[in-house]
Amino acid sequence: MCGLIALFDKSNNNVDARTIESRLLTCNQMLDTLRFRGPDESSLMHDKSVILGHTRLSIIDIATGSQPIYNEDKTISVILNGEIYNYHRLRRELELRGHQFRTTSDTEVIVHLYEECAEDVFSKLNGMFAIVIYDNRTNTFIAARDRAGEKPLVYWESPELFIVASEIKALLQYPAVSREIDGNALALYLNSMYVPSPMSIFVGIRKLPPAHFIRISGGKTSILKYWEPCQTIRWGWREDDIREQFLETFADAVKIRTYSDVPLGVFLSGGIDSSAVAAFMARDSSSPIRTFTVGFTQEIDERPFARLVAERYQTAHTEILISDRIDDVVEDVLGYFDEPFGDSSAIPTYLISREAREHVKVILTGDGGDELFAGYGSYLDQKYQTRSRVLTKLYKSVNQFSKGYWGSGLLESLYPRSTNSLRAFKHWHWVRTIYTDQELREILPAQSVCSQDFFRNSRWLELNGADALTASYSFDMNFYLPDDLLKKVDMASMLSSLECRAPFLDHRLIELSFQMPPNLKVKNDCLKYLLKKSMADFLPPEILHRRKTGFGAPVESWLKSHLKTLTLDLLHRGCKIESYVEPKAIQRIVNAFYQSDSHHDYRVAYKLWLLFVLELWMRKYL
């Protein structure tokens, strides 16, 4: 894994030497903010209108893989953050066409593939990536992001300059980049715990959505989509046929993610997703694979379940018991995130990443399994959403009664293939909401955004399905997966200089999942029914039938114990967030939490947590 920056002068004018020297100095400062992403090597290149910078975590081609990498006559240069998993096959094809390679790096494949395919290059890559290409022949600048959004890419633009980077903190080093807070982005953070793409917390800085690339040529900037799966749901698809195709695709997705010139392992949570990855990785390995499991407290301890899988596949298993006090790491972790980020599981993700990095450089994860195969409890309610409230209640009551009486749902075969799209969306949005739009209007005097309107109108990915479950998958794939879960994993692991790879996010599996009938993903109220059926021969029953717990964090107990003093100190009168959040509302939220011993609604704790995170973040970045 790596970090990248690029500065492109759109004016096409001759820039004087002093300006170039100043820009190179600033770009070095930008690269320094990305040192955790690439501790092994740092490089900076100036050519005509562009400056390309790269920090490297050496994974593939340790000896000759320094970036930028060029074509034969150095008219095309490329920098990459990520991994291209199908680069062996692509390289063989390019060599047959006469291309000469000087390294064994996956990055060099992109250079020659661009010569062959121009902007179609990205649709031919299987990987996680943020890529910058500079074509000296036409003075064209291109930056792209992978299909699922595993690797981040943020940018800032003025009439003369375009700057792109792996992280916002790098952009902030450039003097012209403003630190003015975007009030609407702040509202969306409080609504959802994260700032969704294409917005960022800062006015003027934007995130490139997944599956898109930016092209700047002739002074014109264009943002284009290169992947639009639009898979049609195969409602009559037989379960056995689905299982066969899934297992074949999944096996290859795991296999190609084990290509590495450095040690690698698996985060093994004891849930079905990571256990499936470990099982298939172990099948193809001639030696015991390395697995890592974490325990924090009695509230979060996955070790007993993970041990079942480790013993079955005879892995070289490491159980990590984290003894850190949360107040020892919370400021460092949340401060590394360069915009407010409220998903509390970022902290345990960092802690296990830090410990695993002592043993390996690369980790495979089970990320994406919940979104693609319906692993969240909220999908059970979503399944029953119909065109009216009365029908929804009747459908759910009859099906659940018959399931309890006969063992199967009487109305399973009558799953509604179309529903009230607004009702389906509102249910999804309610599940993902912390502060409602009404509450935001009361506590944020300057904001004008309606979060419901934003999420309904800002999707980059459309799915071919009018049913309620497909609506949930669609919105989660558009926002929750890339902007919360994948950002969390990317940032928390990069703070430890650890690369994470997610086989479930292979684009072939994503496209396959979109074709699967939603009513077979949740059948007889069994979440991940298709996935569990597919993995029945590979995993212990205790894993297949385990109740989902998730990799969360005990926010309420944190705020009432280890973090109580810090929280009250941060959110006292005169705190930084009072410039944006109504002061009386802050104290009301603090009092509502601390004046009660326990809360039935988890949102009470998270409303305070989001303010706590916001204050910590503002003290570092403003």
N, C-alpha and C positions, 0 to 999 in steps of 0.2 A: 504494500500500500504506500501511497505517496501523497504529497501535496503539490499543487501547481498554482502559478499565477501567470497572467499574460496581460501585456499592455499594448494596445494597437492604436496607432495614430491614424485617424480617419481622414485627416486633412490632406494627406498625400503631398505635403509641402516639405521642403528640405529643412530639417530641424538642426539648429546650431549645436555645436559640440557641447557647450555648457548645459543646454537643456537635456541632452542625452545623458551626460554625466550625472545630472541631478536626478533624472528618472531612474538610472541604474542604482544610485544610492538608495532611493526610496524603495525600489523593488527588492533590494537586499534586506531592507527592514521588513518588508512584507513577507519575504521568505522566512525570516527569523521567527515570525509568529506561527509558522507551520512546522517547526522543528520536530514536534512529537509525531507528525505524520511521516516524516522522513529523516530519521536520525542518522542514517548511514552515509548520506551524501547530499550535497547541495550544489546546484549549478545555475548559471544565468547566461543568457545568450541575447545579443542584439543583432538584428538583421533588417536593414531597410526601415520598414514602418513598425516593426514589432520587437518587443522584448519578451522572451519566454523564460520563466523561472521554474525550477523543479527541486523538491526535496524528496529523497528516495529512501523507502524501506525495502531493502533488497530481498526479493522473493524468487524471481525468475531471472536467470542469466546474471548471477552475482558479479561475474568478472567483467563483462562487456556491455551491460545493459544501461549505462549512463544515458541520461536524456538532456536535451532533445536528441531524437534519432532522425536521421535524414535518409533521403533516397540517394541514388548513386551520384548525381551531380549536385546534391545539396540545394536543390530548388524547392524541395518540400521538407518541412520540419514538423515533428509531432512530439507532444508531451502527453503522458497518460497518468491518471490516477485510477488504479483499479487493476483488473485482470481480464484477459481475453482467453476464455476457456477452450475455444475451438481453433486456437492459433496453429496447432500442429497441422491440421488438415488444410487450413488456408495457406500455410507456408508451402506445403507440397504443391498445391494448385498453382501458386504464383511462381514457384521455381520452374514448373513445366512451361510457363509462359515466358521464361527467360529472365525473370528478376533475380538480381544478385543480392545475397544477404551477407552482412558482415558481422552480425551478432546472432545469438539464439533467443533474443528477447521477443516477447509477444508484441511489444510496441512497434517493432520494425515491420510486422505484418500490416499494421494500419497504414504505414507510409506507402507501401507498394500497392495495397488494396485501393487506396485513394487514387493512385495513378491509373488503375484499371477502371474503377467504378465511380470516381468523383464522389458526389454527395450520397450515393447509394451505399457507401462504405458501411454506415452504421447499422443498416438493416441486415448486414451479413455477419455481424459480430454477435457471438454468444458470450456475454460477460457482464460484469459490473464495471462501469467506467464513467469517468469524466475525461474528455479528450479535447485538446486544442490542436488544430492543424493550421499551419501557415503556408500558403502557396505563393512563393516569391515570383513565379512567372506572371501571375495575374494580380498580385498584391491583394489576395483574398484571405480573409481570416474566418475560421470556422471553429465553433465550440459546441460540444454535444454532451448529452447525459444519457445514461443507460435507461432501458425500458421501464424498470420498476422503481427507479429512483434510489438505488443503493448508495451511489456516490453523489455528493453534493456539488453544485456549481452555482455560484452567485456572481452578480455582475453590477457594474455601475457605468453609466454612459453620459457623456457630454457631447456637444456638437463636434468637438475635436478628438476626443479620446473614448476608447472603450476598454474597460479593465474587467477581467474575470479572475476568479480565485476559488479555491476549495472552501474557504471559510470567510465569513464576514469580517473577522478581526484583521485579516490581511488587507482587505479593501480599506479599512479605517485608517491604515497607515498612510494612505495617499492624502495629501493636505486638502485637496479640493472636495473630498468626500464628506458630506455633512453627517453629523450625529443627531440631527433632528428626529425626534420620535414621531412615527406615523400613528396618529390616534386611532385610526381604524384597525391597524394591525394590533395595537394594544388591546382593543376590545375583543378581537378574535382570539388572542392569547387567553384572555380571561374566560372567554366562552368555552374554549376547547383544550386548553393547556399547552398549545403550541401555536406558532404563527404559520398559517398554511400558505403554500405556493400559489401564485407567484410573488406574494407579498413578502416583505421582511419587516422587522421592527423599525428600520430606519427609512426615512423618506429618501427616495432615489436609488436605494439598493434593491435589486430584485433577485428572485430565485428562478433559474431555468427549470420549467416543469420536466418531469421524466419524459423520455421518448421524444425529445425535441432537440433541435440544434439551431444555433444562431449563425447566420452568414452575413459578413460585412464585405461588400464588394462595390467599388465605384462610389463610395460614400453612402451607400444605402444599407440599412440594417434590416434583416428579415429573420423572423422566428418561425420555424417550420417543424411539423411533426413527421417523423419517419416510421412510426409504428402505430397501426390502427387495427387491432386484431379482429373486432367485429365478428366474433364466432357465434354461429347460430346454435342455440340449445337443441340438443338431440334428445327430444323427449322420450323417444322409444328405445333408447340405447340400453342394451341388456347389461346387468350388473357384472356378469362374468367377463364380458368383452371390455367393459370399462377397466376392470381390475387388471386384465392382461396388458392393456395399452399403458395404463398408469405405471405398473411395475417396470415395464421395459424403459419408459421415459425417465422415471425416477432413478433407476439404477445407473443410467448413463449420466444424468445430472449430477449425481454424487461422484461418480468415477472421475469425470473431467475436472471436478473441483479439488481433486487430490493431487493434481500436478503441481509440484513445488520443488525447489532446490533447497528448502529449509524444513525443519521439523514442523509437523502440524498435528492437530488433534480435534476433538469435538467437545462442545459444551453440551453436557448430558444432564438434562433437568429431571429426567424420569417421566416426562410427558411423552405423548405419542410422537410428536414431530421430531424432536431431537433424538429420541430413541430409534426412530426409523432411519435417520441419517447415520447414526452409529452402527446400526445393524448392517446396512448396505455397505458402509465403508469397511467394516470388519470382514465382510464376505469376500471383498476383492483384495484384501491385504494379505501378504505372505507372512507378516509379522504382527504381533499385537498392536492395535491402534491405541492412541492415548486418549483418554476421556477425563473430563474435569467436571466435578459437581461441587456445589457450594452449599454451605449451611451458615446461617447468620445467628439466628436465635431460635427459640421454639416457634416463633411466628413464621419464620422462613427457613425450612430445612428440607431439601429435596433429596438428601443423601440415601435414605432407605429405598426409595423407588429406583433411583439411578443405579444402585448397587445390583438390583435384579438384572438389569440389562448388561451391566459390566461383567457380571459373573457368567451370564449366558454366552457372551461372545469373548470371554477371556481377555478383556482389554487391560491395558496398563493404566489402571484407574487411580486418579488422584482425588481425594476428598478434601476440600478446602473449608476450614472453619474460620470464618471471619470474626475477629475479636475487636476490630476497630470500633471505637465510639463514633456514632454518626456525626457528632459535632466536630470531630477531628478532620473529616474529609468533605463535609457538605459544601463548604465555601469554595474549596478548590475545584470540585467537580462542577457545581453549578456556575462557577465563574469561568470555566473553560468554554461553556456554551455561550456563543457570542450573541445570542438573543434570549430573552426569557423563555425557559423551557420547564414546564410543570410536571412532566411525567416522572414521578418519584423513583421509578425503577431504574432511572439512569444511574443512581448511586450504587445499588447492588451490581448492576452491569459493569460499572467501572471497577468495583472491588474484585469481581471474579476475573475480569480482563487483566487486571494488574497481577494477580496471582498466577494466571495461566501463562502470562508473558515470561515468567521465570523459567518456563519449560519449553515453550514453542513460540513461533512467530506467526503461525496461521491457525485459525480455528474455523471449523464448520459449525453452523447453527441451524436451528429448525425454524427460523423466521419465515413468515409467509404462509405457514400451514393453516393457521387459524382463519385467515382471510380467504384462502382458496378453497378450503374444505369445510368451512362453517364450524369453527371451534368455540365461538363466544356464546355465553348463555343468553345474551340478548337476541341471538338468531332464533331461539325457540319462540319468543313472542313475535318476532318479525315474520316468521313462517305463517302465522295465523292472520296476518293483516289482509283484509278483503276490502271490498268497495264501500262497506258501511260498518259502523260500530256494532250494530246489532248482529249482522252476519258474522263479524269477527268473533264476537263473544260466543255465539251459537256454535260456530265451527270448532273453536277451541274446546268448549265444554264437552261437546259430543265426542270429539276425538280423544280427549284425555280420559273421559269416563270409560270409553270402550277399551282404551289401552290398559287401564287399570283392571278392567273386568276380564277381558279376553287375551291381553298380552300384545295386542296390536291395535292401531288406530282404525276405526271403522271408515273414516273419511280420508285415509292416506292417499287413495287413488283419485281423490277429487281435489287435489292440490290446485288452487286457482292460478292459472297461467297468466292472468292479468289482474291487476288490482288498481285501487285508487292510488296513483303515483304520489299525490300530495300526502296522503295518510302514511304511506310507506316511508317517505322522506322524513316526515315529522317524527315518526317513531325512531328512525336512525339518529336524527339530530338530537332528540331528547336524551337518548342513551349517551351520546358523546358530549353533552352540555354540562358545564359547571355553573357558570353565571348565565342566566337567561337574558334575552334581549331587553326585557323590562328592567331587570336588575342593573344591566349595563347602562341603560338610560339614566338610572338614578345615581350611579356612582361615578360615571365618566361624563362630565358635563360637555366635553369637547368632541366626543365621538359621534359619528353620523351613520356608521355602517349598520346594516341589519344582517346578523350572522346567517339567518336562514336564507336570505337572498343571496349572500355571497356563496354559500356552499351549493345552492341549487344552480347557480349560474356560472361557476368557475371550474367546472369539471374539464379535464383534458382527455379523459378516457370514457368512451361510451360503450355500454354492453347491450347486446341484443337480447333483451328479456324484459317483460313488463310485469313480472311477478315481484312480490315483496322481498324475497330473499336476494334476488339479483340486484334489487335496488340497494340493499345493504352492502353487498360485495362491491358494487360500483362505487359508492361513496367512500368505503374504507380503502379501496385500491387507489382512489383519486387523492385522498387526503390523509387519513389516519395512518396507513401503512408508510408512505414515503416521508411525511412531515413529522410524524411522531415516532413510530417504532424504528424505522430505518435510520432516521437522524440520531435517535438515542444510541443505537448500536454503533453507528459510525463515529460519533463524537466520543462516547465513553470508551470505546476500544482504542481509538487513535490517541487518546490521552495516555494510554499505556503502550503505544507503538505496536499494536496487535492488529493483524488483518483478520476480518471475519468474512466468511463466504456462506451463502444461503442457497442450497440446492433447490429448495421449493420455489425459488424465484427465477429459476431457469425459464426463459420465455416460452419454451415448448410446453412446460408444465402449466404455465399460466393460461396459454391458449387452450390446452386440453381441459383444464378446469372450467373454463368459460363454456365449454360444450356440454358439460355434465348436467343432467337434470337436477335442479335445486332440491326437489323433494327426495332425492336419493342422498344428498349430502346431509340432510336432517330427516331421518326416517324413524317413525315411531318415537319421536322426540329424542332420538339418539344423535347427539352432535357428532360430526365427522363420521357418519355411518359408512360412506364409501371408503374413506381412508382406513378405518378400523377393519373393515372387511378385507381390504387389500393386504393389510399387514398382519392378518391373523396367524399366518404361518411363521412369522418372524419375531413376534414380540410376546412376552409373557401376558397371560390374562389380566394380571394385576395392573399392567400398564394400559392395556386396551380399554379396560373398564374403570380406570381411575377417574375420579371426579376432577374436573379441571380446576386448578388453583391459580395459575398465572404466576408471573415472576414480578410480583408487586413489592410494595414496601409499606410497613406499618406507619403510615403518615400520622394518624391520630395519636398513637403512643409516642412517636418521635416528638411531636409538638407539645405533648403534655409531660415529657420527661427530659431527655437529653437536650432538646432544642427550645425548651420553654424560655429560659433566661435570654437566649440569643434572640428569639422571636419578639419578646416584649421590648428588648433593647432596640431592635431594628425598627419596630413599628410604633415607636413613641411619637408624640406630637413633634412636628417639624421634620419628619422623615422625608426622604427624597420623593417618594411616590405621591406625596400630597400635592405635588405640582400637577398631577394628572388625575388622581383619584380623590373624590370628595373626602376631606379629612374626617368628618363625622361618620361616614360610612366605614372607614377603616377601623375606627374604634368600636363601632357597632359589631363588625365582623369578629374582631378580637374578643370582645365581651361575650358574644353569642357562643363562641367555642369554649372559652375558659370557665364560663359560669355554669356549665353542665358537666357531669361526670362522664357521660357517654352519649353518643349520637347514633340514632337509627339510620340517618341519611349520611352516607359517606361524603356527600357534597359539602357538608358543614365544615369538615376538616380541610377539604381541598380548597374551599374558598379562602381560608386563611393561608394555606400552603402556597397558593398562587401569589398572594400578596407578599409573603415572606420571600419567595423566589425572586419576585420582581424587584423588591427593595435591595436584595443582595446584588442582583444584576446591575441595577442602576448605579450603585455605589462603585462598581468596577468600571462600567463603560461610559458613564456620563460625567 
